[in-house]
Amino acid sequence: MIDVLYFAWVRERIGLPKERVETSAATVAELVEDLKAREERYAVAFADLSALRVALDQELAEFDAPLAGVREVAFFPPMTGG
C-alpha cells in the first residue's frame, strides 16, 4: 500500500487530499496509468504530466522513478514565484 497525496488543483480535480492505493506499479508513471484508468477525474488530473511534479517520500523525483520501498507519493503543480 502506498499513500498518495494530491495538492492544489490536482486535489481539486480528484476531490481527495490523499488516499491509500494498492498497486503493482513499478514506477511513478505506471502508478499514474493505474490511477488514470480508475475514473475520468483521475484522467483529467493527470492528462498533462508536464504540468505536474512528483515527490517520493518527500523527495522530488521523476515520473520514471521506481516505487520499490516508497511509502508516500505526492503530486503537485510546479512551484512558482519567489
PDB file with SEQRES, HELIX, SHEET and CRYST1 records, atoms N, CA, C and O in Angstrom:
SEQRES   1 A   82  MET ILE ASP VAL LEU TYR PHE ALA TRP VAL ARG GLU ARG          
SEQRES   2 A   82  ILE GLY LEU PRO LYS GLU ARG VAL GLU THR SER ALA ALA          
SEQRES   3 A   82  THR VAL ALA GLU LEU VAL GLU ASP LEU LYS ALA ARG GLU          
SEQRES   4 A   82  GLU ARG TYR ALA VAL ALA PHE ALA ASP LEU SER ALA LEU          
SEQRES   5 A   82  ARG VAL ALA LEU ASP GLN GLU LEU ALA GLU PHE ASP ALA          
SEQRES   6 A   82  PRO LEU ALA GLY VAL ARG GLU VAL ALA PHE PHE PRO PRO          
SEQRES   7 A   82  MET THR GLY GLY                                              
HELIX    1 AA1 ALA A    8  ILE A   14  1                                   7    
HELIX    2 AA2 VAL A   28  ARG A   38  1                                  11    
HELIX    3 AA3 GLU A   40  ALA A   45  1                                   6    
HELIX    4 AA4 LEU A   49  ALA A   51  5                                   3    
SHEET    1 AA1 5 LYS A  18  VAL A  21  0                                        
SHEET    2 AA1 5 ILE A   2  TYR A   6 -1                                        
SHEET    3 AA1 5 GLU A  72  PHE A  76  1                                        
SHEET    4 AA1 5 ARG A  53  LEU A  56 -1                                        
SHEET    5 AA1 5 GLU A  59  ALA A  61 -1                                        
CRYST1    1.000    1.000    1.000  90.00  90.00  90.00 P 1           1          
ATOM      1  N   MET A   1       0.847  -1.190   0.000  1.00  0.00           N  
ATOM      2  CA  MET A   1       0.000   0.000   0.000  1.00  0.00           C  
ATOM      3  C   MET A   1       0.889   1.249   0.000  1.00  0.00           C  
ATOM      4  O   MET A   1       1.908   1.308   0.688  1.00  0.00           O  
ATOM      5  N   ILE A   2       0.481   2.220  -0.774  1.00  0.00           N  
ATOM      6  CA  ILE A   2       1.201   3.490  -0.861  1.00  0.00           C  
ATOM      7  C   ILE A   2       0.212   4.607  -0.552  1.00  0.00           C  
ATOM      8  O   ILE A   2      -0.924   4.590  -1.024  1.00  0.00           O  
ATOM      9  N   ASP A   3       0.653   5.577   0.243  1.00  0.00           N  
ATOM     10  CA  ASP A   3      -0.153   6.777   0.460  1.00  0.00           C  
ATOM     11  C   ASP A   3       0.090   7.705  -0.728  1.00  0.00           C  
ATOM     12  O   ASP A   3       1.234   8.024  -1.052  1.00  0.00           O  
ATOM     13  N   VAL A   4      -0.999   8.137  -1.377  1.00  0.00           N  
ATOM     14  CA  VAL A   4      -0.893   9.062  -2.495  1.00  0.00           C  
ATOM     15  C   VAL A   4      -1.532  10.375  -2.066  1.00  0.00           C  
ATOM     16  O   VAL A   4      -2.698  10.410  -1.672  1.00  0.00           O  
ATOM     17  N   LEU A   5      -0.756  11.460  -2.147  1.00  0.00           N  
ATOM     18  CA  LEU A   5      -1.214  12.781  -1.740  1.00  0.00           C  
ATOM     19  C   LEU A   5      -1.384  13.660  -2.969  1.00  0.00           C  
ATOM     20  O   LEU A   5      -0.599  13.592  -3.914  1.00  0.00           O  
ATOM     21  N   TYR A   6      -2.432  14.494  -2.938  1.00  0.00           N  
ATOM     22  CA  TYR A   6      -2.716  15.407  -4.044  1.00  0.00           C  
ATOM     23  C   TYR A   6      -2.765  16.826  -3.498  1.00  0.00           C  
ATOM     24  O   TYR A   6      -3.372  17.075  -2.457  1.00  0.00           O  
ATOM     25  N   PHE A   7      -2.122  17.762  -4.205  1.00  0.00           N  
ATOM     26  CA  PHE A   7      -2.073  19.152  -3.754  1.00  0.00           C  
ATOM     27  C   PHE A   7      -2.599  20.103  -4.825  1.00  0.00           C  
ATOM     28  O   PHE A   7      -2.569  19.796  -6.017  1.00  0.00           O  
ATOM     29  N   ALA A   8      -3.083  21.261  -4.378  1.00  0.00           N  
ATOM     30  CA  ALA A   8      -3.529  22.357  -5.247  1.00  0.00           C  
ATOM     31  C   ALA A   8      -4.616  21.882  -6.211  1.00  0.00           C  
ATOM     32  O   ALA A   8      -5.564  21.217  -5.793  1.00  0.00           O  
ATOM     33  N   TRP A   9      -4.489  22.217  -7.501  1.00  0.00           N  
ATOM     34  CA  TRP A   9      -5.548  21.875  -8.448  1.00  0.00           C  
ATOM     35  C   TRP A   9      -5.655  20.377  -8.694  1.00  0.00           C  
ATOM     36  O   TRP A   9      -6.693  19.909  -9.160  1.00  0.00           O  
ATOM     37  N   VAL A  10      -4.614  19.617  -8.395  1.00  0.00           N  
ATOM     38  CA  VAL A  10      -4.706  18.155  -8.537  1.00  0.00           C  
ATOM     39  C   VAL A  10      -5.743  17.647  -7.531  1.00  0.00           C  
ATOM     40  O   VAL A  10      -6.596  16.823  -7.864  1.00  0.00           O  
ATOM     41  N   ARG A  11      -5.656  18.149  -6.304  1.00  0.00           N  
ATOM     42  CA  ARG A  11      -6.620  17.788  -5.260  1.00  0.00           C  
ATOM     43  C   ARG A  11      -8.032  18.201  -5.676  1.00  0.00           C  
ATOM     44  O   ARG A  11      -8.985  17.445  -5.486  1.00  0.00           O  
ATOM     45  N   GLU A  12      -8.160  19.388  -6.238  1.00  0.00           N  
ATOM     46  CA  GLU A  12      -9.485  19.877  -6.638  1.00  0.00           C  
ATOM     47  C   GLU A  12     -10.095  18.992  -7.721  1.00  0.00           C  
ATOM     48  O   GLU A  12     -11.288  18.692  -7.673  1.00  0.00           O  
ATOM     49  N   ARG A  13      -9.303  18.578  -8.679  1.00  0.00           N  
ATOM     50  CA  ARG A  13      -9.823  17.762  -9.780  1.00  0.00           C  
ATOM     51  C   ARG A  13     -10.181  16.352  -9.328  1.00  0.00           C  
ATOM     52  O   ARG A  13     -11.175  15.783  -9.780  1.00  0.00           O  
ATOM     53  N   ILE A  14      -9.370  15.788  -8.432  1.00  0.00           N  
ATOM     54  CA  ILE A  14      -9.629  14.424  -7.976  1.00  0.00           C  
ATOM     55  C   ILE A  14     -10.651  14.411  -6.843  1.00  0.00           C  
ATOM     56  O   ILE A  14     -11.408  13.452  -6.692  1.00  0.00           O  
ATOM     57  N   GLY A  15     -10.670  15.478  -6.050  1.00  0.00           N  
ATOM     58  CA  GLY A  15     -11.656  15.568  -4.978  1.00  0.00           C  
ATOM     59  C   GLY A  15     -11.220  14.942  -3.675  1.00  0.00           C  
ATOM     60  O   GLY A  15     -12.032  14.775  -2.765  1.00  0.00           O  
ATOM     61  N   LEU A  16      -9.942  14.592  -3.570  1.00  0.00           N  
ATOM     62  CA  LEU A  16      -9.398  13.990  -2.352  1.00  0.00           C  
ATOM     63  C   LEU A  16      -8.046  14.609  -2.031  1.00  0.00           C  
ATOM     64  O   LEU A  16      -7.283  14.918  -2.945  1.00  0.00           O  
ATOM     65  N   PRO A  17      -7.730  14.799  -0.739  1.00  0.00           N  
ATOM     66  CA  PRO A  17      -6.390  15.261  -0.396  1.00  0.00           C  
ATOM     67  C   PRO A  17      -5.378  14.113  -0.389  1.00  0.00           C  
ATOM     68  O   PRO A  17      -4.200  14.320  -0.677  1.00  0.00           O  
ATOM     69  N   LYS A  18      -5.846  12.888  -0.055  1.00  0.00           N  
ATOM     70  CA  LYS A  18      -4.952  11.728  -0.052  1.00  0.00           C  
ATOM     71  C   LYS A  18      -5.770  10.459  -0.039  1.00  0.00           C  
ATOM     72  O   LYS A  18      -6.953  10.463   0.303  1.00  0.00           O  
ATOM     73  N   GLU A  19      -5.122   9.375  -0.416  1.00  0.00           N  
ATOM     74  CA  GLU A  19      -5.750   8.066  -0.362  1.00  0.00           C  
ATOM     75  C   GLU A  19      -4.669   7.001  -0.297  1.00  0.00           C  
ATOM     76  O   GLU A  19      -3.522   7.235  -0.678  1.00  0.00           O  
ATOM     77  N   ARG A  20      -5.052   5.833   0.189  1.00  0.00           N  
ATOM     78  CA  ARG A  20      -4.143   4.684   0.190  1.00  0.00           C  
ATOM     79  C   ARG A  20      -4.440   3.861  -1.052  1.00  0.00           C  
ATOM     80  O   ARG A  20      -5.591   3.526  -1.334  1.00  0.00           O  
ATOM     81  N   VAL A  21      -3.389   3.544  -1.787  1.00  0.00           N  
ATOM     82  CA  VAL A  21      -3.559   2.846  -3.061  1.00  0.00           C  
ATOM     83  C   VAL A  21      -2.779   1.540  -3.019  1.00  0.00           C  
ATOM     84  O   VAL A  21      -1.605   1.512  -2.650  1.00  0.00           O  
ATOM     85  N   GLU A  22      -3.449   0.466  -3.403  1.00  0.00           N  
ATOM     86  CA  GLU A  22      -2.755  -0.802  -3.585  1.00  0.00           C  
ATOM     87  C   GLU A  22      -2.408  -0.898  -5.054  1.00  0.00           C  
ATOM     88  O   GLU A  22      -3.291  -0.807  -5.908  1.00  0.00           O  
ATOM     89  N   THR A  23      -1.141  -1.080  -5.360  1.00  0.00           N  
ATOM     90  CA  THR A  23      -0.708  -1.076  -6.754  1.00  0.00           C  
ATOM     91  C   THR A  23       0.436  -2.045  -6.968  1.00  0.00           C  
ATOM     92  O   THR A  23       1.217  -2.323  -6.059  1.00  0.00           O  
ATOM     93  N   SER A  24       0.518  -2.546  -8.168  1.00  0.00           N  
ATOM     94  CA  SER A  24       1.663  -3.375  -8.554  1.00  0.00           C  
ATOM     95  C   SER A  24       2.598  -2.568  -9.457  1.00  0.00           C  
ATOM     96  O   SER A  24       3.544  -3.110 -10.029  1.00  0.00           O  
ATOM     97  N   ALA A  25       2.321  -1.262  -9.579  1.00  0.00           N  
ATOM     98  CA  ALA A  25       3.144  -0.395 -10.433  1.00  0.00           C  
ATOM     99  C   ALA A  25       4.597  -0.400  -9.972  1.00  0.00           C  
ATOM    100  O   ALA A  25       4.879  -0.368  -8.774  1.00  0.00           O  
ATOM    101  N   ALA A  26       5.508  -0.440 -10.928  1.00  0.00           N  
ATOM    102  CA  ALA A  26       6.936  -0.441 -10.611  1.00  0.00           C  
ATOM    103  C   ALA A  26       7.524   0.965 -10.608  1.00  0.00           C  
ATOM    104  O   ALA A  26       8.553   1.214  -9.980  1.00  0.00           O  
ATOM    105  N   THR A  27       6.858   1.892 -11.319  1.00  0.00           N  
ATOM    106  CA  THR A  27       7.355   3.265 -11.419  1.00  0.00           C  
ATOM    107  C   THR A  27       6.214   4.243 -11.162  1.00  0.00           C  
ATOM    108  O   THR A  27       5.045   3.857 -11.127  1.00  0.00           O  
ATOM    109  N   VAL A  28       6.567   5.500 -10.986  1.00  0.00           N  
ATOM    110  CA  VAL A  28       5.556   6.543 -10.819  1.00  0.00           C  
ATOM    111  C   VAL A  28       4.661   6.595 -12.056  1.00  0.00           C  
ATOM    112  O   VAL A  28       3.442   6.710 -11.931  1.00  0.00           O  
ATOM    113  N   ALA A  29       5.246   6.513 -13.237  1.00  0.00           N  
ATOM    114  CA  ALA A  29       4.465   6.582 -14.478  1.00  0.00           C  
ATOM    115  C   ALA A  29       3.430   5.458 -14.538  1.00  0.00           C  
ATOM    116  O   ALA A  29       2.305   5.681 -14.985  1.00  0.00           O  
ATOM    117  N   GLU A  30       3.797   4.257 -14.093  1.00  0.00           N  
ATOM    118  CA  GLU A  30       2.840   3.143 -14.082  1.00  0.00           C  
ATOM    119  C   GLU A  30       1.733   3.397 -13.068  1.00  0.00           C  
ATOM    120  O   GLU A  30       0.575   3.066 -13.320  1.00  0.00           O  
ATOM    121  N   LEU A  31       2.076   3.978 -11.931  1.00  0.00           N  
ATOM    122  CA  LEU A  31       1.068   4.339 -10.937  1.00  0.00           C  
ATOM    123  C   LEU A  31       0.076   5.344 -11.526  1.00  0.00           C  
ATOM    124  O   LEU A  31      -1.133   5.220 -11.331  1.00  0.00           O  
ATOM    125  N   VAL A  32       0.597   6.340 -12.248  1.00  0.00           N  
ATOM    126  CA  VAL A  32      -0.263   7.335 -12.895  1.00  0.00           C  
ATOM    127  C   VAL A  32      -1.214   6.648 -13.873  1.00  0.00           C  
ATOM    128  O   VAL A  32      -2.400   6.976 -13.916  1.00  0.00           O  
ATOM    129  N   GLU A  33      -0.705   5.702 -14.654  1.00  0.00           N  
ATOM    130  CA  GLU A  33      -1.568   4.982 -15.603  1.00  0.00           C  
ATOM    131  C   GLU A  33      -2.654   4.211 -14.871  1.00  0.00           C  
ATOM    132  O   GLU A  33      -3.804   4.194 -15.311  1.00  0.00           O  
ATOM    133  N   ASP A  34      -2.305   3.572 -13.755  1.00  0.00           N  
ATOM    134  CA  ASP A  34      -3.303   2.859 -12.943  1.00  0.00           C  
ATOM    135  C   ASP A  34      -4.377   3.822 -12.452  1.00  0.00           C  
ATOM    136  O   ASP A  34      -5.568   3.516 -12.518  1.00  0.00           O  
ATOM    137  N   LEU A  35      -3.957   4.985 -11.958  1.00  0.00           N  
ATOM    138  CA  LEU A  35      -4.907   5.971 -11.446  1.00  0.00           C  
ATOM    139  C   LEU A  35      -5.803   6.505 -12.565  1.00  0.00           C  
ATOM    140  O   LEU A  35      -7.012   6.648 -12.386  1.00  0.00           O  
ATOM    141  N   LYS A  36      -5.200   6.799 -13.723  1.00  0.00           N  
ATOM    142  CA  LYS A  36      -5.969   7.343 -14.852  1.00  0.00           C  
ATOM    143  C   LYS A  36      -7.042   6.362 -15.310  1.00  0.00           C  
ATOM    144  O   LYS A  36      -8.097   6.773 -15.793  1.00  0.00           O  
ATOM    145  N   ALA A  37      -6.775   5.070 -15.159  1.00  0.00           N  
ATOM    146  CA  ALA A  37      -7.732   4.048 -15.596  1.00  0.00           C  
ATOM    147  C   ALA A  37      -8.913   3.916 -14.632  1.00  0.00           C  
ATOM    148  O   ALA A  37      -9.929   3.318 -14.986  1.00  0.00           O  
ATOM    149  N   ARG A  38      -8.796   4.458 -13.433  1.00  0.00           N  
ATOM    150  CA  ARG A  38      -9.851   4.327 -12.421  1.00  0.00           C  
ATOM    151  C   ARG A  38     -11.131   5.053 -12.790  1.00  0.00           C  
ATOM    152  O   ARG A  38     -12.201   4.450 -12.878  1.00  0.00           O  
ATOM    153  N   GLU A  39     -11.006   6.360 -13.006  1.00  0.00           N  
ATOM    154  CA  GLU A  39     -12.176   7.211 -13.247  1.00  0.00           C  
ATOM    155  C   GLU A  39     -11.745   8.418 -14.075  1.00  0.00           C  
ATOM    156  O   GLU A  39     -10.563   8.750 -14.159  1.00  0.00           O  
ATOM    157  N   GLU A  40     -12.730   9.056 -14.677  1.00  0.00           N  
ATOM    158  CA  GLU A  40     -12.481  10.222 -15.520  1.00  0.00           C  
ATOM    159  C   GLU A  40     -11.756  11.337 -14.762  1.00  0.00           C  
ATOM    160  O   GLU A  40     -10.885  12.001 -15.323  1.00  0.00           O  
ATOM    161  N   ARG A  41     -12.112  11.545 -13.489  1.00  0.00           N  
ATOM    162  CA  ARG A  41     -11.493  12.646 -12.735  1.00  0.00           C  
ATOM    163  C   ARG A  41      -9.973  12.464 -12.607  1.00  0.00           C  
ATOM    164  O   ARG A  41      -9.232  13.447 -12.590  1.00  0.00           O  
ATOM    165  N   TYR A  42      -9.510  11.219 -12.517  1.00  0.00           N  
ATOM    166  CA  TYR A  42      -8.067  10.970 -12.472  1.00  0.00           C  
ATOM    167  C   TYR A  42      -7.450  11.224 -13.845  1.00  0.00           C  
ATOM    168  O   TYR A  42      -6.373  11.809 -13.955  1.00  0.00           O  
ATOM    169  N   ALA A  43      -8.140  10.780 -14.879  1.00  0.00           N  
ATOM    170  CA  ALA A  43      -7.641  11.002 -16.246  1.00  0.00           C  
ATOM    171  C   ALA A  43      -7.479  12.496 -16.517  1.00  0.00           C  
ATOM    172  O   ALA A  43      -6.503  12.918 -17.137  1.00  0.00           O  
ATOM    173  N   VAL A  44      -8.441  13.291 -16.050  1.00  0.00           N  
ATOM    174  CA  VAL A  44      -8.370  14.743 -16.235  1.00  0.00           C  
ATOM    175  C   VAL A  44      -7.197  15.324 -15.444  1.00  0.00           C  
ATOM    176  O   VAL A  44      -6.444  16.148 -15.963  1.00  0.00           O  
ATOM    177  N   ALA A  45      -7.044  14.901 -14.202  1.00  0.00           N  
ATOM    178  CA  ALA A  45      -5.983  15.444 -13.344  1.00  0.00           C  
ATOM    179  C   ALA A  45      -4.589  15.112 -13.880  1.00  0.00           C  
ATOM    180  O   ALA A  45      -3.660  15.908 -13.746  1.00  0.00           O  
ATOM    181  N   PHE A  46      -4.452  13.938 -14.485  1.00  0.00           N  
ATOM    182  CA  PHE A  46      -3.130  13.501 -14.960  1.00  0.00           C  
ATOM    183  C   PHE A  46      -2.985  13.597 -16.479  1.00  0.00           C  
ATOM    184  O   PHE A  46      -2.114  12.950 -17.060  1.00  0.00           O  
ATOM    185  N   ALA A  47      -3.832  14.399 -17.123  1.00  0.00           N  
ATOM    186  CA  ALA A  47      -3.810  14.497 -18.586  1.00  0.00           C  
ATOM    187  C   ALA A  47      -2.487  15.069 -19.112  1.00  0.00           C  
ATOM    188  O   ALA A  47      -2.011  14.655 -20.169  1.00  0.00           O  
ATOM    189  N   ASP A  48      -1.905  16.002 -18.389  1.00  0.00           N  
ATOM    190  CA  ASP A  48      -0.675  16.663 -18.852  1.00  0.00           C  
ATOM    191  C   ASP A  48       0.395  16.551 -17.764  1.00  0.00           C  
ATOM    192  O   ASP A  48       0.461  17.381 -16.857  1.00  0.00           O  
ATOM    193  N   LEU A  49       1.221  15.525 -17.865  1.00  0.00           N  
ATOM    194  CA  LEU A  49       2.236  15.299 -16.822  1.00  0.00           C  
ATOM    195  C   LEU A  49       3.289  16.394 -16.784  1.00  0.00           C  
ATOM    196  O   LEU A  49       3.968  16.564 -15.772  1.00  0.00           O  
ATOM    197  N   SER A  50       3.436  17.142 -17.878  1.00  0.00           N  
ATOM    198  CA  SER A  50       4.416  18.237 -17.859  1.00  0.00           C  
ATOM    199  C   SER A  50       3.973  19.345 -16.915  1.00  0.00           C  
ATOM    200  O   SER A  50       4.776  20.198 -16.537  1.00  0.00           O  
ATOM    201  N   ALA A  51       2.686  19.336 -16.529  1.00  0.00           N  
ATOM    202  CA  ALA A  51       2.163  20.343 -15.600  1.00  0.00           C  
ATOM    203  C   ALA A  51       2.202  19.851 -14.160  1.00  0.00           C  
ATOM    204  O   ALA A  51       1.643  20.490 -13.269  1.00  0.00           O  
ATOM    205  N   LEU A  52       2.865  18.712 -13.929  1.00  0.00           N  
ATOM    206  CA  LEU A  52       2.909  18.120 -12.588  1.00  0.00           C  
ATOM    207  C   LEU A  52       4.326  17.828 -12.143  1.00  0.00           C  
ATOM    208  O   LEU A  52       5.223  17.611 -12.958  1.00  0.00           O  
ATOM    209  N   ARG A  53       4.508  17.827 -10.847  1.00  0.00           N  
ATOM    210  CA  ARG A  53       5.737  17.364 -10.223  1.00  0.00           C  
ATOM    211  C   ARG A  53       5.351  16.231  -9.283  1.00  0.00           C  
ATOM    212  O   ARG A  53       4.195  16.102  -8.880  1.00  0.00           O  
ATOM    213  N   VAL A  54       6.335  15.419  -8.943  1.00  0.00           N  
ATOM    214  CA  VAL A  54       6.080  14.301  -8.037  1.00  0.00           C  
ATOM    215  C   VAL A  54       7.190  14.235  -6.995  1.00  0.00           C  
ATOM    216  O   VAL A  54       8.351  14.529  -7.280  1.00  0.00           O  
ATOM    217  N   ALA A  55       6.808  13.844  -5.787  1.00  0.00           N  
ATOM    218  CA  ALA A  55       7.778  13.618  -4.717  1.00  0.00           C  
ATOM    219  C   ALA A  55       7.534  12.225  -4.144  1.00  0.00           C  
ATOM    220  O   ALA A  55       6.395  11.817  -3.917  1.00  0.00           O  
ATOM    221  N   LEU A  56       8.626  11.509  -3.917  1.00  0.00           N  
ATOM    222  CA  LEU A  56       8.564  10.188  -3.298  1.00  0.00           C  
ATOM    223  C   LEU A  56       9.157  10.302  -1.900  1.00  0.00           C  
ATOM    224  O   LEU A  56      10.319  10.674  -1.736  1.00  0.00           O  
ATOM    225  N   ASP A  57       8.349   9.978  -0.895  1.00  0.00           N  
ATOM    226  CA  ASP A  57       8.776  10.137   0.497  1.00  0.00           C  
ATOM    227  C   ASP A  57       9.388  11.521   0.725  1.00  0.00           C  
ATOM    228  O   ASP A  57      10.429  11.653   1.368  1.00  0.00           O  
ATOM    229  N   GLN A  58       8.738  12.530   0.199  1.00  0.00           N  
ATOM    230  CA  GLN A  58       9.070  13.948   0.362  1.00  0.00           C  
ATOM    231  C   GLN A  58      10.370  14.371  -0.310  1.00  0.00           C  
ATOM    232  O   GLN A  58      10.971  15.379   0.064  1.00  0.00           O  
ATOM    233  N   GLU A  59      10.803  13.595  -1.307  1.00  0.00           N  
ATOM    234  CA  GLU A  59      11.967  13.961  -2.121  1.00  0.00           C  
ATOM    235  C   GLU A  59      11.511  14.093  -3.570  1.00  0.00           C  
ATOM    236  O   GLU A  59      10.863  13.191  -4.101  1.00  0.00           O  
ATOM    237  N   LEU A  60      11.847  15.213  -4.214  1.00  0.00           N  
ATOM    238  CA  LEU A  60      11.473  15.381  -5.621  1.00  0.00           C  
ATOM    239  C   LEU A  60      12.004  14.232  -6.460  1.00  0.00           C  
ATOM    240  O   LEU A  60      13.129  13.772  -6.264  1.00  0.00           O  
ATOM    241  N   ALA A  61      11.182  13.772  -7.399  1.00  0.00           N  
ATOM    242  CA  ALA A  61      11.561  12.634  -8.230  1.00  0.00           C  
ATOM    243  C   ALA A  61      11.022  12.842  -9.637  1.00  0.00           C  
ATOM    244  O   ALA A  61      10.282  13.789  -9.904  1.00  0.00           O  
ATOM    245  N   GLU A  62      11.405  11.942 -10.527  1.00  0.00           N  
ATOM    246  CA  GLU A  62      10.912  11.955 -11.906  1.00  0.00           C  
ATOM    247  C   GLU A  62       9.836  10.881 -12.049  1.00  0.00           C  
ATOM    248  O   GLU A  62       9.703   9.997 -11.203  1.00  0.00           O  
ATOM    249  N   PHE A  63       9.073  10.976 -13.136  1.00  0.00           N  
ATOM    250  CA  PHE A  63       7.987  10.023 -13.343  1.00  0.00           C  
ATOM    251  C   PHE A  63       8.477   8.615 -13.679  1.00  0.00           C  
ATOM    252  O   PHE A  63       7.712   7.654 -13.593  1.00  0.00           O  
ATOM    253  N   ASP A  64       9.754   8.491 -14.062  1.00  0.00           N  
ATOM    254  CA  ASP A  64      10.284   7.148 -14.316  1.00  0.00           C  
ATOM    255  C   ASP A  64      10.950   6.548 -13.075  1.00  0.00           C  
ATOM    256  O   ASP A  64      11.569   5.487 -13.158  1.00  0.00           O  
ATOM    257  N   ALA A  65      10.827   7.215 -11.934  1.00  0.00           N  
ATOM    258  CA  ALA A  65      11.447   6.735 -10.691  1.00  0.00           C  
ATOM    259  C   ALA A  65      10.755   5.460 -10.208  1.00  0.00           C  
ATOM    260  O   ALA A  65       9.536   5.330 -10.315  1.00  0.00           O  
ATOM    261  N   PRO A  66      11.544   4.519  -9.673  1.00  0.00           N  
ATOM    262  CA  PRO A  66      10.956   3.276  -9.155  1.00  0.00           C  
ATOM    263  C   PRO A  66      10.195   3.523  -7.850  1.00  0.00           C  
ATOM    264  O   PRO A  66      10.525   4.425  -7.080  1.00  0.00           O  
ATOM    265  N   LEU A  67       9.173   2.701  -7.624  1.00  0.00           N  
ATOM    266  CA  LEU A  67       8.371   2.818  -6.408  1.00  0.00           C  
ATOM    267  C   LEU A  67       8.781   1.837  -5.315  1.00  0.00           C  
ATOM    268  O   LEU A  67       8.205   1.849  -4.227  1.00  0.00           O  
ATOM    269  N   ALA A  68       9.766   0.991  -5.590  1.00  0.00           N  
ATOM    270  CA  ALA A  68      10.184  -0.011  -4.602  1.00  0.00           C  
ATOM    271  C   ALA A  68      10.558   0.655  -3.277  1.00  0.00           C  
ATOM    272  O   ALA A  68      11.421   1.532  -3.240  1.00  0.00           O  
ATOM    273  N   GLY A  69       9.917   0.241  -2.211  1.00  0.00           N  
ATOM    274  CA  GLY A  69      10.217   0.762  -0.883  1.00  0.00           C  
ATOM    275  C   GLY A  69       9.606   2.111  -0.567  1.00  0.00           C  
ATOM    276  O   GLY A  69       9.768   2.605   0.549  1.00  0.00           O  
ATOM    277  N   VAL A  70       8.909   2.725  -1.511  1.00  0.00           N  
ATOM    278  CA  VAL A  70       8.322   4.052  -1.295  1.00  0.00           C  
ATOM    279  C   VAL A  70       7.037   3.920  -0.488  1.00  0.00           C  
ATOM    280  O   VAL A  70       6.214   3.045  -0.757  1.00  0.00           O  
ATOM    281  N   ARG A  71       6.869   4.788   0.497  1.00  0.00           N  
ATOM    282  CA  ARG A  71       5.667   4.786   1.330  1.00  0.00           C  
ATOM    283  C   ARG A  71       4.675   5.873   0.931  1.00  0.00           C  
ATOM    284  O   ARG A  71       3.471   5.736   1.146  1.00  0.00           O  
ATOM    285  N   GLU A  72       5.199   6.973   0.338  1.00  0.00           N  
ATOM    286  CA  GLU A  72       4.333   8.112   0.041  1.00  0.00           C  
ATOM    287  C   GLU A  72       4.690   8.723  -1.312  1.00  0.00           C  
ATOM    288  O   GLU A  72       5.858   8.973  -1.611  1.00  0.00           O  
ATOM    289  N   VAL A  73       3.659   8.958  -2.120  1.00  0.00           N  
ATOM    290  CA  VAL A  73       3.820   9.633  -3.409  1.00  0.00           C  
ATOM    291  C   VAL A  73       2.949  10.882  -3.370  1.00  0.00           C  
ATOM    292  O   VAL A  73       1.766  10.805  -3.039  1.00  0.00           O  
ATOM    293  N   ALA A  74       3.527  12.024  -3.703  1.00  0.00           N  
ATOM    294  CA  ALA A  74       2.774  13.279  -3.712  1.00  0.00           C  
ATOM    295  C   ALA A  74       2.816  13.893  -5.104  1.00  0.00           C  
ATOM    296  O   ALA A  74       3.872  13.962  -5.734  1.00  0.00           O  
ATOM    297  N   PHE A  75       1.655  14.338  -5.576  1.00  0.00           N  
ATOM    298  CA  PHE A  75       1.552  15.006  -6.874  1.00  0.00           C  
ATOM    299  C   PHE A  75       1.145  16.452  -6.646  1.00  0.00           C  
ATOM    300  O   PHE A  75       0.242  16.733  -5.858  1.00  0.00           O  
ATOM    301  N   PHE A  76       1.818  17.373  -7.340  1.00  0.00           N  
ATOM    302  CA  PHE A  76       1.546  18.796  -7.147  1.00  0.00           C  
ATOM    303  C   PHE A  76       2.011  19.564  -8.380  1.00  0.00           C  
ATOM    304  O   PHE A  76       2.866  19.089  -9.128  1.00  0.00           O  
ATOM    305  N   PRO A  77       1.438  20.770  -8.592  1.00  0.00           N  
ATOM    306  CA  PRO A  77       1.917  21.594  -9.700  1.00  0.00           C  
ATOM    307  C   PRO A  77       3.307  22.161  -9.373  1.00  0.00           C  
ATOM    308  O   PRO A  77       3.695  22.225  -8.207  1.00  0.00           O  
ATOM    309  N   PRO A  78       4.047  22.570 -10.402  1.00  0.00           N  
ATOM    310  CA  PRO A  78       5.354  23.187 -10.150  1.00  0.00           C  
ATOM    311  C   PRO A  78       5.197  24.426  -9.261  1.00  0.00           C  
ATOM    312  O   PRO A  78       4.226  25.173  -9.380  1.00  0.00           O  
ATOM    313  N   MET A  79       6.144  24.620  -8.394  1.00  0.00           N  
ATOM    314  CA  MET A  79       6.127  25.809  -7.530  1.00  0.00           C  
ATOM    315  C   MET A  79       6.598  26.998  -8.344  1.00  0.00           C  
ATOM    316  O   MET A  79       7.550  26.897  -9.119  1.00  0.00           O  
ATOM    317  N   THR A  80       5.934  28.115  -8.165  1.00  0.00           N  
ATOM    318  CA  THR A  80       6.324  29.322  -8.886  1.00  0.00           C  
ATOM    319  C   THR A  80       6.530  30.459  -7.901  1.00  0.00           C  
ATOM    320  O   THR A  80       6.108  30.384  -6.747  1.00  0.00           O  
ATOM    321  N   GLY A  81       7.165  31.483  -8.358  1.00  0.00           N  
ATOM    322  CA  GLY A  81       7.349  32.665  -7.513  1.00  0.00           C  
ATOM    323  C   GLY A  81       8.562  32.554  -6.622  1.00  0.00           C  
ATOM    324  O   GLY A  81       9.298  31.568  -6.671  1.00  0.00           O  
ATOM    325  N   GLY A  82       8.766  33.572  -5.806  1.00  0.00           N  
ATOM    326  CA  GLY A  82       9.975  33.656  -5.015  1.00  0.00           C  
ATOM    327  C   GLY A  82       9.765  33.259  -3.617  1.00  0.00           C  
ATOM    328  O   GLY A  82      10.704  33.279  -2.821  1.00  0.00           O  
TER     329      GLY A  82                                                      
END                                                                             
